[in-house]
Amino acid sequence: MKLHELGCQVDLLERDHRIGGRIGIDYLSGREIDMGGKNIGRRYTRFRKLIDALGGAIFEPFGINTSRIVGGELLTVDSSHRTDSIRYLLRTCELRGLVKFGQIARKVYFDDDARFASSDLCRKLAKRYDAMPMSEHFGAGTVANLFRPATVRMNGAEPDEVYLGTFPTNVGLLLDSYDQVTGGLGQVLNRIGEFVRVRCDSEVQAVYGTAKAAAARVLVSTGGRAPVMEQYDIVALCTPAHATAAMVADWIAPLAALLRTVRYFQSTIAVVEYSDDVFGRDVRAVALDGQPCSNVGSYGMEDRRTLRYTFSGKHGRFDNPGHTDIAVLVDEAEAYLGNTIGLKYPKRTAVLTRHWPQSYCGYLPHYADFLDSVSAIVADLGNVALAGDYLAGTSLEACCRSGEAAAERLSRLSRVS
């Protein structure tokens, strides 16, 4: 969209049959469902501006509402009931850990840029603390009851797999409140085709650029046919680190090797429609420990008869499970919640499943050093720029900002200006 605004003729090359990537747009009982990222923070200013540029959307509140089973009791954190949420934290976390968390949270709250991976705050925390994973710097209660729900949900990673140098990206998530687009994000993303040429079923197998901003060559296979070399003035690789690495491996091996070091974790999703509501308004989601299902929650604040089951974290990592395998996992999650908190399930009316082998970006220790190394290589790429979940953060807002930064880089090239 940014390149279009600059007067470029833009092709969007998408490997799948439709755009959307890990938003995971699909259909359940005739309606659109977002299997992946769908929640839009109130502080997602750039992403909301993009939605406006695409014609706008109707939002419905989603908030933060999640519960955990602690000592056999269901305790709830709700962004609309802050006093109760504070009581939950004081009850389940160590005071020293909360104080340290509060210091980080205060900086993120008052500095909008601090919640992105390359911020000064991330750099300072990494330099001081990244010799050990985040779990080593806090007590067991704080790690289990505050940090794990955030790192598993945002990175698919356990607290002993992430580092304080990127934790402000998680804190930004915890401090925000959320909406979702009524009817799904697909209706918004489809409008991109009104501004740029969208080429679906087009897999980019390799990219070759030049240092002096001459034409870039892109090897593209369309519809499964033999790949063809195409030529573009400029190219933005808006893909995860592992996908970008594969595309540039034959051109810039050092960049590919660097990008392959970024960790990604798998996730499995089931969206299940029931004949009646399962959760109530006050309790709409439960984060689980020690289970393959890390979180089960209502699809929307008012849509409590449709639940989304997320299988992630160390207990929920599976290699290519099929639809039947995932249905069994849902059976087990239903049985567990029925036995522990007495949740009663009406009849299932429809089930939709999805598995991503590389779903969540889990970063690295000393991540600012990694980003500096990437930037040093990219500075010599000429007419190619990078965007993706590994640059600013995994949120929709962070990805949007990385795309804008890529467009700004490309706009400085003489061919565009």
NORZICOR-V145529 format. One record per helix or strand of 2 or more residues. SS is the DSSP state (hx for helix, st for strand). FROM is the first residue (numbers start at 1). TO is the last residue. Records with the same first field share a line. If there is no record, write none. Layout:
BEGIN
SS=FROM-TO ; FROM-TO
END
This chain:
BEGIN
hx=2-5 ; 21-23 ; 45-53 ; 82-92 ; 95-110 ; 112-115 ; 120-129 ; 134-137 ; 140-155 ; 159-161 ; 164-175 ; 186-194 ; 241-248 ; 253-259 ; 323-341 ; 367-378 ; 396-411
st=11-13 ; 25-28 ; 31-34 ; 40-41 ; 59-61 ; 65-70 ; 73-78 ; 178-181 ; 197-199 ; 202-208 ; 216-222 ; 228-232 ; 235-238 ; 263-274 ; 285-287 ; 293-298 ; 306-311 ; 348-363 ; 384-387
END
